[in-house]
């Protein structure tokens, strides 16, 4: 009986150590996001940012319409659903990462359909899964 208890104890201890090792390895594999360059760009006063979104009814309606169109498209990734949409005096700026050129094009088309083709500036960046 004592041997069975020792084997069970050692097996349990080994399982715990392996689990801890895998958890630590996964933590090291996932690198922290680095938005330093994007943050630097957005500190530039000439760059439209979400806090500059105009509170005029037309600007709010444009941004809301684009957001609704993007979120309703379930073929788009979570990244695409979360792009920044800034409307200022009818001019729309799109910012953020998307997973593919197709997503980028789809979002730009949705924005152009609502705001007008010549009223959309895209700063979307393709960042495929790694």
Secondary structure as GFF3:
##gff-version 3
##sequence-region A 1 130
A	DSSP	alpha_helix	2	29	.	.	.	ID=ss1
A	DSSP	alpha_helix	36	43	.	.	.	ID=ss2
A	DSSP	three_ten_helix	50	52	.	.	.	ID=ss3
A	DSSP	alpha_helix	57	72	.	.	.	ID=ss4
A	DSSP	alpha_helix	78	81	.	.	.	ID=ss5
A	DSSP	beta_strand	84	88	.	.	.	ID=ss6
A	DSSP	beta_strand	91	98	.	.	.	ID=ss7
A	DSSP	alpha_helix	101	115	.	.	.	ID=ss8
A	DSSP	three_ten_helix	117	119	.	.	.	ID=ss9
A	DSSP	beta_strand	120	126	.	.	.	ID=ss10
###
